[in-house]
Amino acid sequence: MTTSPDVRPASAPLTDPVGTFVPSTVPTHWYNLAADLPEPAPPALHPGTREPLGPQDLAPLFPMALIAQEVSTERYVEIPQTVREMYALWRPSPLVRALRLERALGTPAKIYYKYEGVSPAGSHKPNTAVAQAYYNAVEGITKLTTETGAGQWGASLSMACALVGIECEVWQVRASYDAKPYRRMQMETYGGICHPSPSDLTEAGRAMLAADPDTTGSLGMAISEAVEVAAQDPKAHYALGSVLNHVLLHQSVIGIEALEQLDAIGETADVVFGCAGGGSNLGGLSFPFIGRNLRDGTTTRVVACEPAACPSLTQGEYRYDFGDVAGLTPLLKMHTLGKDFVPPPIHAGGLRYHGMAPMVSHALELGLLEAIAVEQDVAFAAGLEFARAEGIIPAPESTHAVAGAIAHARAATTDQTIVIGLSGNGVLDLPAYHDFL
Ligand SMILES: *Cc1c(COP(=O)(O)O)cnc(C)c1O
């Protein structure tokens, strides 16, 4: 356990929050790893022709600005001023030295965490939600549809749509819809509409219910429903909360800030741990580090931490697969457990996806990052240890990164710098902690 509090006069200099450094401005540009890759990632393919996708194939679902970002190889993409102003509601996010956790572990390593739980929705997801809502609104779209697992993405997109003044309709995986009512209330508070998936509102949903009336649902099923509705309405588009290149691009604000924050205190990261569901917070945090490795020869290691119950990176095949169950989406080259894989209803709902971001998969293939699988009990034990040392209750997803980092720090025999991507807080996931206890 942590040592007892010191008795010091109130005028003593603060020593504990050292390392908490916040740059004075929100980043002006996103970073695109595609510019620095030694070989390009395989392109997305049209589900019918199996030819590389053209912009017109994506136009029914996404605004042109996002389609351009999806295939961009520009290193830096300017962030629109309106998006920067929305970012400023919670960005830059803090980078904090976890001194109490270091002491509790008795490690010679220095541990920092980059905390995305300070956003209004409680996770990193608003980083892309506000950008996507913005680009759709300026192109005249009045409604976004989407899927959500634990509800973090549905809540984030509902918030973003409220900020730019458009509607939001969400299909939530049945297991989470039933188990996590607070996220739905959060969506509704922002003005979003939330349906359990599969639902009887879509052809895809009705077919899935006919096949298995008691299904707990999956992200792949919910995507089919949200895509179907957007494709039929010219004023509606679809928004994806992870996996795609433009999502990882927007999330790069996490890593850009973290690099700047570490530079400002003269630190270099030796190893970065992030949890991986669809790969967006991991990619967002780590790609700016990987880019620097590639350009400048630095040697920061990146470790993706995924749940043992849904191990796409460590157990999946690297091949073209659909993003959804019905096979409506483009084919993506990725590590996949197969589009029909229905993961057990683990607490880390945001990590229950059969595939992985093509950019993260490609980076793994190129040896630019590593992956480990973490058992749910080990993840929650790490979450408790973190909460009791640092005060923040990590989201169940984030506990996987914490577990990876704690195991590494415990085994460390040398002074080194560890960075944890703390993708969200777990205050709406307390029943999951309660079950574990
Ligand atoms: C959704 C979510 C994840 C998983 O999504 P990625 O795209 O892999 O980042 C991780 N952590 C939190 C807190 C989430 O809400």
The ligand as an SDF file (V2000), in Angstrom:
LIG
                    3D

 15 15  0  0  0  0  0  0  0  0999 V2000
  -14.7460    2.9140  -26.6000 C   0  0  0  0  0  0  0  0  0  0  0  0
  -13.6980    2.9110  -25.6010 C   0  0  0  0  0  0  0  0  0  0  0  0
  -12.5010    2.1940  -25.7980 C   0  0  0  0  0  0  0  0  0  0  0  0
  -12.2510    1.3140  -26.9830 C   0  0  0  0  0  0  0  0  0  0  0  0
  -12.2390    1.9580  -28.2200 O   0  0  0  0  0  0  0  0  0  0  0  0
  -10.9000    2.1980  -29.0240 P   0  0  0  0  0  0  0  0  0  0  0  0
  -11.3590    2.6180  -30.3660 O   0  0  0  0  0  0  0  0  0  0  0  0
  -10.1390    0.9150  -29.0440 O   0  0  0  0  0  0  0  0  0  0  0  0
  -10.1750    3.2700  -28.3190 O   0  0  0  0  0  0  0  0  0  0  0  0
  -11.5230    2.2980  -24.8440 C   0  0  0  0  0  0  0  0  0  0  0  0
  -11.6950    3.0280  -23.7250 N   0  0  0  0  0  0  0  0  0  0  0  0
  -12.8380    3.7240  -23.4940 C   0  0  0  0  0  0  0  0  0  0  0  0
  -12.9710    4.5030  -22.2310 C   0  0  0  0  0  0  0  0  0  0  0  0
  -13.8670    3.6790  -24.4170 C   0  0  0  0  0  0  0  0  0  0  0  0
  -14.9940    4.3660  -24.1890 O   0  0  0  0  0  0  0  0  0  0  0  0
  1  2  1  0
  2  3  1  0
  2 14  2  0
  3  4  1  0
  3 10  2  0
  4  5  1  0
  5  6  1  0
  6  7  2  0
  6  8  1  0
  6  9  1  0
 10 11  1  0
 11 12  2  0
 12 13  1  0
 12 14  1  0
 14 15  1  0
M  END
$$$$
